[in-house]
Amino acid sequence: MESKEEYLLKMEHVSKDFYGNKVLKNINISVRPGEIIGLVGENGAGKSTLMNILFGDPIIHETGGFEGKIIFDGKEVNFSSPLDAIDAGIGMVHQEFIFIPGFTATENILLNKEPTRYNFFSEIFGDKLNVLNREEMKKRAIEAIKMLEIKLDPEMMVKEMPVGHKQFIEIAREIDRKSMKILVLDEPTAVLTESEADIVIKAIKKLAAKGVSIILISHRLQ
């Protein structure tokens, strides 16, 4: 008999329809800590929808929610937004790039979680006038990039990068989340060359070895 603690994530009897069109019916998945699982199916099979339910995507709530139950880290959850999911320890790399082209690799990797440092004005006006700790930002970006074992300039503008490197930036941003317990990657190798895809697979295995669970979405078996 399995213990409640055996699985980090359980999605039980999950169903979802969009305006009468059933896209998911009675889906069950379980993921252990440090386990890598694949969700494989043709385009339109509902793979991304299932993960959007987990991630608290607004479109799920705006279209009537879902049926079923999600148990994450021992608690039943229904995240009201992606921010809530991130705070709980869930990371997700979407098919569409989510970055600011005019920012550097470092700025995008640390986006919305930038470390700051105290300065003279902070003493007068409070923490809102803290300044970015650029040195710490670069250090953390380099650490995340190092996990991918690629040559990537942390000071390079993302808009100047080849498409493969842009995908690496998306993944590095999630790697930097130290509280991450599970990472969902939606078609992460779709825009990559074979050698670049191998880099991603190696990084996934490293994360899993550290106890991070991985859900890999793909429509390809190879």
KOLLO-550924 format. One record per residue (C-alpha): x, y, z. Coordinates in Angstrom, 1 decimal, m for minus. Example, Ala and Ser with C-alpha at 12.3 -4.5 7.8 and 13.67 -1.06 7.14 Angstrom:
BEGIN
<r><xx>12.3</xx><yy>m4.5</yy><zz>7.8</zz></r>
<r><xx>13.7</xx><yy>m1.1</yy><zz>7.1</zz></r>
! end
This chain:
BEGIN
<r><xx>0.0</xx><yy>0.0</yy><zz>0.0</zz></r>
<r><xx>1.5</xx><yy>3.3</yy><zz>m1.0</zz></r>
<r><xx>2.1</xx><yy>6.0</yy><zz>1.6</zz></r>
<r><xx>0.8</xx><yy>9.5</yy><zz>1.2</zz></r>
<r><xx>4.3</xx><yy>10.8</yy><zz>1.2</zz></r>
<r><xx>5.4</xx><yy>8.6</yy><zz>m1.7</zz></r>
<r><xx>4.2</xx><yy>11.0</yy><zz>m4.4</zz></r>
<r><xx>5.0</xx><yy>14.7</yy><zz>m4.7</zz></r>
<r><xx>2.2</xx><yy>15.3</yy><zz>m7.1</zz></r>
<r><xx>m1.1</xx><yy>13.4</yy><zz>m7.7</zz></r>
<r><xx>m3.7</xx><yy>14.5</yy><zz>m10.2</zz></r>
<r><xx>m6.8</xx><yy>12.4</yy><zz>m9.8</zz></r>
<r><xx>m9.8</xx><yy>12.0</yy><zz>m12.1</zz></r>
<r><xx>m9.1</xx><yy>15.3</yy><zz>m13.8</zz></r>
<r><xx>m11.6</xx><yy>16.4</yy><zz>m16.5</zz></r>
<r><xx>m11.9</xx><yy>19.6</yy><zz>m18.4</zz></r>
<r><xx>m14.1</xx><yy>20.9</yy><zz>m21.2</zz></r>
<r><xx>m14.0</xx><yy>24.2</yy><zz>m23.1</zz></r>
<r><xx>m17.6</xx><yy>25.4</yy><zz>m24.0</zz></r>
<r><xx>m18.9</xx><yy>21.8</yy><zz>m24.2</zz></r>
<r><xx>m15.8</xx><yy>20.4</yy><zz>m26.0</zz></r>
<r><xx>m14.3</xx><yy>17.7</yy><zz>m23.7</zz></r>
<r><xx>m10.5</xx><yy>17.9</yy><zz>m23.9</zz></r>
<r><xx>m9.6</xx><yy>15.9</yy><zz>m20.7</zz></r>
<r><xx>m11.6</xx><yy>13.0</yy><zz>m19.3</zz></r>
<r><xx>m10.8</xx><yy>11.3</yy><zz>m16.0</zz></r>
<r><xx>m7.0</xx><yy>11.7</yy><zz>m16.1</zz></r>
<r><xx>m4.8</xx><yy>10.4</yy><zz>m13.4</zz></r>
<r><xx>m1.0</xx><yy>11.0</yy><zz>m13.0</zz></r>
<r><xx>1.4</xx><yy>10.6</yy><zz>m10.1</zz></r>
<r><xx>4.9</xx><yy>11.9</yy><zz>m9.8</zz></r>
<r><xx>7.5</xx><yy>11.0</yy><zz>m7.2</zz></r>
<r><xx>10.2</xx><yy>13.4</yy><zz>m5.9</zz></r>
<r><xx>13.1</xx><yy>13.4</yy><zz>m8.4</zz></r>
<r><xx>11.2</xx><yy>11.4</yy><zz>m11.0</zz></r>
<r><xx>11.1</xx><yy>12.2</yy><zz>m14.7</zz></r>
<r><xx>7.9</xx><yy>11.4</yy><zz>m16.5</zz></r>
<r><xx>6.8</xx><yy>12.2</yy><zz>m20.1</zz></r>
<r><xx>3.4</xx><yy>13.3</yy><zz>m21.3</zz></r>
<r><xx>3.4</xx><yy>12.2</yy><zz>m25.0</zz></r>
<r><xx>0.5</xx><yy>12.7</yy><zz>m27.4</zz></r>
<r><xx>m0.4</xx><yy>14.3</yy><zz>m30.6</zz></r>
<r><xx>m1.1</xx><yy>18.1</yy><zz>m30.8</zz></r>
<r><xx>m4.5</xx><yy>18.9</yy><zz>m29.3</zz></r>
<r><xx>m4.5</xx><yy>15.8</yy><zz>m27.0</zz></r>
<r><xx>m4.8</xx><yy>18.0</yy><zz>m23.9</zz></r>
<r><xx>m1.2</xx><yy>17.7</yy><zz>m22.5</zz></r>
<r><xx>m0.7</xx><yy>21.4</yy><zz>m22.1</zz></r>
<r><xx>m4.2</xx><yy>21.9</yy><zz>m20.7</zz></r>
<r><xx>m3.5</xx><yy>19.3</yy><zz>m18.0</zz></r>
<r><xx>m0.4</xx><yy>21.2</yy><zz>m16.9</zz></r>
<r><xx>m2.2</xx><yy>24.6</yy><zz>m17.2</zz></r>
<r><xx>m4.7</xx><yy>23.2</yy><zz>m14.7</zz></r>
<r><xx>m1.8</xx><yy>22.4</yy><zz>m12.3</zz></r>
<r><xx>m0.2</xx><yy>25.8</yy><zz>m12.9</zz></r>
<r><xx>m3.3</xx><yy>27.8</yy><zz>m12.1</zz></r>
<r><xx>m3.6</xx><yy>29.3</yy><zz>m15.6</zz></r>
<r><xx>m6.3</xx><yy>32.0</yy><zz>m15.6</zz></r>
<r><xx>m7.9</xx><yy>30.5</yy><zz>m18.8</zz></r>
<r><xx>m8.8</xx><yy>27.4</yy><zz>m16.8</zz></r>
<r><xx>m10.7</xx><yy>29.5</yy><zz>m14.2</zz></r>
<r><xx>m12.2</xx><yy>31.8</yy><zz>m16.8</zz></r>
<r><xx>m13.8</xx><yy>28.7</yy><zz>m18.6</zz></r>
<r><xx>m15.4</xx><yy>27.1</yy><zz>m15.6</zz></r>
<r><xx>m12.5</xx><yy>25.4</yy><zz>m13.8</zz></r>
<r><xx>m12.0</xx><yy>21.7</yy><zz>m13.9</zz></r>
<r><xx>m13.2</xx><yy>18.4</yy><zz>m12.3</zz></r>
<r><xx>m11.0</xx><yy>16.3</yy><zz>m10.2</zz></r>
<r><xx>m8.4</xx><yy>16.7</yy><zz>m7.5</zz></r>
<r><xx>m4.8</xx><yy>17.9</yy><zz>m7.2</zz></r>
<r><xx>m2.6</xx><yy>16.8</yy><zz>m4.3</zz></r>
<r><xx>0.8</xx><yy>18.6</yy><zz>m4.2</zz></r>
<r><xx>3.4</xx><yy>18.1</yy><zz>m1.5</zz></r>
<r><xx>0.8</xx><yy>16.4</yy><zz>0.7</zz></r>
<r><xx>m1.9</xx><yy>19.0</yy><zz>0.4</zz></r>
<r><xx>m5.0</xx><yy>19.3</yy><zz>m1.8</zz></r>
<r><xx>m4.5</xx><yy>22.5</yy><zz>m4.0</zz></r>
<r><xx>m6.2</xx><yy>24.5</yy><zz>m6.7</zz></r>
<r><xx>m3.9</xx><yy>27.4</yy><zz>m7.5</zz></r>
<r><xx>m5.7</xx><yy>30.6</yy><zz>m8.4</zz></r>
<r><xx>m2.8</xx><yy>31.9</yy><zz>m10.4</zz></r>
<r><xx>0.6</xx><yy>30.9</yy><zz>m11.7</zz></r>
<r><xx>2.2</xx><yy>33.1</yy><zz>m9.0</zz></r>
<r><xx>0.6</xx><yy>30.9</yy><zz>m6.4</zz></r>
<r><xx>1.9</xx><yy>27.8</yy><zz>m8.1</zz></r>
<r><xx>5.4</xx><yy>29.3</yy><zz>m8.3</zz></r>
<r><xx>5.3</xx><yy>30.2</yy><zz>m4.6</zz></r>
<r><xx>4.4</xx><yy>26.5</yy><zz>m3.9</zz></r>
<r><xx>7.4</xx><yy>25.2</yy><zz>m5.8</zz></r>
<r><xx>6.1</xx><yy>24.6</yy><zz>m9.3</zz></r>
<r><xx>8.1</xx><yy>25.9</yy><zz>m12.3</zz></r>
<r><xx>6.9</xx><yy>25.8</yy><zz>m15.9</zz></r>
<r><xx>8.6</xx><yy>26.5</yy><zz>m19.3</zz></r>
<r><xx>6.0</xx><yy>27.2</yy><zz>m21.9</zz></r>
<r><xx>6.1</xx><yy>26.6</yy><zz>m25.6</zz></r>
<r><xx>5.9</xx><yy>30.4</yy><zz>m26.2</zz></r>
<r><xx>8.9</xx><yy>32.4</yy><zz>m25.0</zz></r>
<r><xx>8.3</xx><yy>34.6</yy><zz>m22.0</zz></r>
<r><xx>11.1</xx><yy>37.2</yy><zz>m21.8</zz></r>
<r><xx>11.9</xx><yy>40.8</yy><zz>m22.5</zz></r>
<r><xx>14.0</xx><yy>40.9</yy><zz>m25.7</zz></r>
<r><xx>15.7</xx><yy>44.2</yy><zz>m24.8</zz></r>
<r><xx>17.0</xx><yy>42.8</yy><zz>m21.5</zz></r>
<r><xx>20.2</xx><yy>40.8</yy><zz>m21.0</zz></r>
<r><xx>20.3</xx><yy>37.1</yy><zz>m20.3</zz></r>
<r><xx>21.0</xx><yy>37.9</yy><zz>m16.6</zz></r>
<r><xx>18.1</xx><yy>40.3</yy><zz>m16.4</zz></r>
<r><xx>15.7</xx><yy>37.8</yy><zz>m17.9</zz></r>
<r><xx>16.9</xx><yy>34.9</yy><zz>m15.8</zz></r>
<r><xx>16.3</xx><yy>36.9</yy><zz>m12.6</zz></r>
<r><xx>13.2</xx><yy>38.7</yy><zz>m13.9</zz></r>
<r><xx>10.8</xx><yy>39.4</yy><zz>m11.0</zz></r>
<r><xx>13.1</xx><yy>37.9</yy><zz>m8.4</zz></r>
<r><xx>16.0</xx><yy>40.3</yy><zz>m8.6</zz></r>
<r><xx>18.2</xx><yy>40.6</yy><zz>m5.5</zz></r>
<r><xx>18.5</xx><yy>44.1</yy><zz>m4.2</zz></r>
<r><xx>21.0</xx><yy>45.9</yy><zz>m1.9</zz></r>
<r><xx>20.7</xx><yy>48.6</yy><zz>0.7</zz></r>
<r><xx>21.8</xx><yy>52.2</yy><zz>m0.1</zz></r>
<r><xx>21.7</xx><yy>55.6</yy><zz>1.5</zz></r>
<r><xx>18.2</xx><yy>56.5</yy><zz>0.2</zz></r>
<r><xx>16.9</xx><yy>53.2</yy><zz>1.6</zz></r>
<r><xx>17.6</xx><yy>54.5</yy><zz>5.1</zz></r>
<r><xx>15.4</xx><yy>57.6</yy><zz>4.4</zz></r>
<r><xx>12.6</xx><yy>56.2</yy><zz>2.2</zz></r>
<r><xx>12.6</xx><yy>52.5</yy><zz>3.0</zz></r>
<r><xx>13.3</xx><yy>49.3</yy><zz>1.0</zz></r>
<r><xx>11.4</xx><yy>50.5</yy><zz>m2.0</zz></r>
<r><xx>14.5</xx><yy>52.5</yy><zz>m3.0</zz></r>
<r><xx>16.9</xx><yy>49.6</yy><zz>m2.7</zz></r>
<r><xx>18.9</xx><yy>49.2</yy><zz>m5.9</zz></r>
<r><xx>19.5</xx><yy>46.1</yy><zz>m7.9</zz></r>
<r><xx>22.4</xx><yy>44.0</yy><zz>m6.7</zz></r>
<r><xx>24.0</xx><yy>43.5</yy><zz>m10.2</zz></r>
<r><xx>26.9</xx><yy>41.4</yy><zz>m8.9</zz></r>
<r><xx>24.6</xx><yy>38.9</yy><zz>m7.2</zz></r>
<r><xx>22.3</xx><yy>38.8</yy><zz>m10.2</zz></r>
<r><xx>25.2</xx><yy>37.9</yy><zz>m12.5</zz></r>
<r><xx>26.5</xx><yy>35.3</yy><zz>m10.1</zz></r>
<r><xx>23.1</xx><yy>33.6</yy><zz>m10.0</zz></r>
<r><xx>22.6</xx><yy>33.8</yy><zz>m13.7</zz></r>
<r><xx>26.1</xx><yy>32.2</yy><zz>m14.3</zz></r>
<r><xx>25.2</xx><yy>29.4</yy><zz>m11.8</zz></r>
<r><xx>21.9</xx><yy>28.6</yy><zz>m13.7</zz></r>
<r><xx>23.7</xx><yy>28.7</yy><zz>m17.1</zz></r>
<r><xx>26.4</xx><yy>26.4</yy><zz>m15.7</zz></r>
<r><xx>23.8</xx><yy>23.8</yy><zz>m15.0</zz></r>
<r><xx>23.1</xx><yy>23.7</yy><zz>m18.7</zz></r>
<r><xx>26.8</xx><yy>23.4</yy><zz>m19.6</zz></r>
<r><xx>26.6</xx><yy>25.8</yy><zz>m22.5</zz></r>
<r><xx>28.6</xx><yy>28.8</yy><zz>m23.6</zz></r>
<r><xx>26.3</xx><yy>31.8</yy><zz>m23.1</zz></r>
<r><xx>27.2</xx><yy>35.4</yy><zz>m22.3</zz></r>
<r><xx>25.1</xx><yy>36.5</yy><zz>m19.3</zz></r>
<r><xx>25.4</xx><yy>40.1</yy><zz>m20.5</zz></r>
<r><xx>24.2</xx><yy>39.5</yy><zz>m24.0</zz></r>
<r><xx>20.8</xx><yy>40.9</yy><zz>m25.1</zz></r>
<r><xx>18.3</xx><yy>38.1</yy><zz>m25.6</zz></r>
<r><xx>17.1</xx><yy>39.6</yy><zz>m28.8</zz></r>
<r><xx>20.5</xx><yy>39.0</yy><zz>m30.3</zz></r>
<r><xx>20.6</xx><yy>35.3</yy><zz>m29.4</zz></r>
<r><xx>19.8</xx><yy>32.4</yy><zz>m31.7</zz></r>
<r><xx>16.5</xx><yy>30.7</yy><zz>m31.0</zz></r>
<r><xx>18.1</xx><yy>27.7</yy><zz>m29.2</zz></r>
<r><xx>19.8</xx><yy>30.0</yy><zz>m26.7</zz></r>
<r><xx>16.5</xx><yy>31.8</yy><zz>m26.0</zz></r>
<r><xx>15.1</xx><yy>28.5</yy><zz>m25.0</zz></r>
<r><xx>18.0</xx><yy>28.0</yy><zz>m22.6</zz></r>
<r><xx>17.2</xx><yy>31.3</yy><zz>m21.0</zz></r>
<r><xx>13.7</xx><yy>30.2</yy><zz>m20.3</zz></r>
<r><xx>15.0</xx><yy>27.0</yy><zz>m18.7</zz></r>
<r><xx>17.8</xx><yy>28.8</yy><zz>m16.7</zz></r>
<r><xx>15.1</xx><yy>31.1</yy><zz>m15.2</zz></r>
<r><xx>13.4</xx><yy>28.1</yy><zz>m13.7</zz></r>
<r><xx>16.6</xx><yy>26.5</yy><zz>m12.6</zz></r>
<r><xx>17.4</xx><yy>29.7</yy><zz>m10.6</zz></r>
<r><xx>14.2</xx><yy>29.1</yy><zz>m8.5</zz></r>
<r><xx>15.8</xx><yy>27.5</yy><zz>m5.4</zz></r>
<r><xx>12.5</xx><yy>26.5</yy><zz>m3.9</zz></r>
<r><xx>11.4</xx><yy>24.6</yy><zz>m7.1</zz></r>
<r><xx>10.1</xx><yy>21.1</yy><zz>m6.4</zz></r>
<r><xx>8.7</xx><yy>20.2</yy><zz>m9.8</zz></r>
<r><xx>9.4</xx><yy>21.5</yy><zz>m13.3</zz></r>
<r><xx>7.1</xx><yy>21.3</yy><zz>m16.2</zz></r>
<r><xx>8.7</xx><yy>21.6</yy><zz>m19.7</zz></r>
<r><xx>6.2</xx><yy>22.1</yy><zz>m22.6</zz></r>
<r><xx>7.9</xx><yy>20.9</yy><zz>m25.8</zz></r>
<r><xx>11.3</xx><yy>22.2</yy><zz>m24.7</zz></r>
<r><xx>13.2</xx><yy>20.6</yy><zz>m27.6</zz></r>
<r><xx>10.8</xx><yy>21.7</yy><zz>m30.4</zz></r>
<r><xx>13.0</xx><yy>24.6</yy><zz>m31.5</zz></r>
<r><xx>16.4</xx><yy>22.9</yy><zz>m30.7</zz></r>
<r><xx>19.0</xx><yy>21.1</yy><zz>m32.7</zz></r>
<r><xx>19.8</xx><yy>17.5</yy><zz>m31.8</zz></r>
<r><xx>22.9</xx><yy>18.6</yy><zz>m29.9</zz></r>
<r><xx>21.0</xx><yy>21.4</yy><zz>m28.1</zz></r>
<r><xx>18.3</xx><yy>18.9</yy><zz>m27.1</zz></r>
<r><xx>20.9</xx><yy>16.6</yy><zz>m25.6</zz></r>
<r><xx>22.0</xx><yy>19.6</yy><zz>m23.4</zz></r>
<r><xx>18.5</xx><yy>20.0</yy><zz>m22.1</zz></r>
<r><xx>18.2</xx><yy>16.3</yy><zz>m21.3</zz></r>
<r><xx>21.4</xx><yy>16.3</yy><zz>m19.4</zz></r>
<r><xx>20.2</xx><yy>19.3</yy><zz>m17.4</zz></r>
<r><xx>16.9</xx><yy>17.6</yy><zz>m16.7</zz></r>
<r><xx>18.8</xx><yy>14.6</yy><zz>m15.3</zz></r>
<r><xx>20.9</xx><yy>16.8</yy><zz>m13.1</zz></r>
<r><xx>17.8</xx><yy>18.5</yy><zz>m11.6</zz></r>
<r><xx>16.2</xx><yy>15.1</yy><zz>m11.0</zz></r>
<r><xx>19.3</xx><yy>13.9</yy><zz>m9.2</zz></r>
<r><xx>18.8</xx><yy>16.9</yy><zz>m6.8</zz></r>
<r><xx>15.2</xx><yy>15.8</yy><zz>m6.1</zz></r>
<r><xx>13.4</xx><yy>18.0</yy><zz>m8.5</zz></r>
<r><xx>10.5</xx><yy>16.2</yy><zz>m10.3</zz></r>
<r><xx>10.3</xx><yy>16.7</yy><zz>m14.1</zz></r>
<r><xx>7.2</xx><yy>16.5</yy><zz>m16.3</zz></r>
<r><xx>8.3</xx><yy>16.6</yy><zz>m20.0</zz></r>
<r><xx>5.5</xx><yy>17.3</yy><zz>m22.5</zz></r>
<r><xx>6.1</xx><yy>16.3</yy><zz>m26.1</zz></r>
<r><xx>4.3</xx><yy>15.1</yy><zz>m29.2</zz></r>
<r><xx>7.4</xx><yy>13.2</yy><zz>m30.4</zz></r>
<r><xx>8.7</xx><yy>9.8</yy><zz>m29.1</zz></r>
<r><xx>12.3</xx><yy>10.6</yy><zz>m30.1</zz></r>
! end
